[in-house]
Amino acid sequence: MPEVNVSKDALLKVKTALNEYNTDISGFSSKIDQQISDVLESVEHENKKIAQQVNDKINEINRLKAKIDEAVESINRMSNERKSAEQKLDVAQNVLISRQNDAERLRNQIAKLENIKTEAEGEERERIQSQINQLQNQLSHVHSEIMRLKNEQSQLKDNILQLQQNIKNTQAEKAKIESELASAERLLDRLKNKQARMDAVYEKLKGNIKDMQSASKSFETRVVSKTEKNIGNVEKCISAVDEYLSA
C-alpha cells in the first residue's frame, strides 16, 4: 500500500509540473508578440528619424538654392548697373570735353573782343563790351556745366568701384553657398541610401516576424494541446490509483 501512495504523490507532482508548464507555454506567443511589437516600434522610430533628416536636408538644399538664385540675380543686377554707369561715364566724359572746348572757344572770343575794345571808342566800345558780357555769361554757364559734369564723373566712378566690390563680395558669397550646397547634396545622397537600406531591412524584418509569429502560435498550440493531453493521462492514472486504494 505505501508504494501506491508514493506513486500517487509522484503523479500529483507530475500533474502540478505539467500545469505550471502549461501556464508558462500558454503566454508564450503573447510574450513573443509583445517583444516583436517593441522591436517594430523601435525600427519605425528610426525610420521616422531618418525620414525627418532627409526632409530637413531637402529643405536646407532648397534654401541654399534659393540663396544662390538671389545671389545670381543680385550679381546680374549690379553688373547691369555697372554697365549703365560706365556708359553714363563715357557720355559725361564726351560732354565734358565738348564743354571744355566751348569754354576755350569763349575765352578766345572774349580775349579778341578785349583787344578790339581797347582801340574802340564811344558806342562801338559799348557794343563790344555788351558782346563781351554776353560771352562771359555763356562762359559762366559753361563753367557751371563743367563742374557738374566733373562731379557726376566722380560719383559715377565711385559708384562703379562700389559695384565692382559688391559684385566681388557677392560672387565670393555665392561660391561659399555653392560649396555648402554640394556638401548638403552629398549628405542627402547618403541619407537616402541609408533610408533605402533601412526600408529594405524593415520589409524583410516584417516578413521574418510574420513567420516567427506564425511558428510561435503553432508551437504554443501544439505544446498546450500535448500538455493538456498528458495532464489528462496523469489524471486517469491518479483516478486508477484512487480506485485501487478504495477497493
Secondary structure, 3 states (H helix, E strand, C coil): CHHHHHHHHHHHHHHHHHHHHHHHHHCHHHHHHHHHHHHHHHHHHHHHHHHHHHHHHHHHHHHHHHHHHHHHHHHHHHHHHHHHHHHHHHHHHHHHHHHHHHHHHHHHHHHHHHHHHHHCCHHHHHHHHHHHHHHHHHHHHHHHHHHHHHHHHHHHHHHHHHHHHHHHHHHHHHHHHHHHHHHHHHHHHHHHHHHHHHHHHHHHHHHHHHHHHHHHHHHHHHHHHHHHHHHHHHHHHHHHHHHHHHC
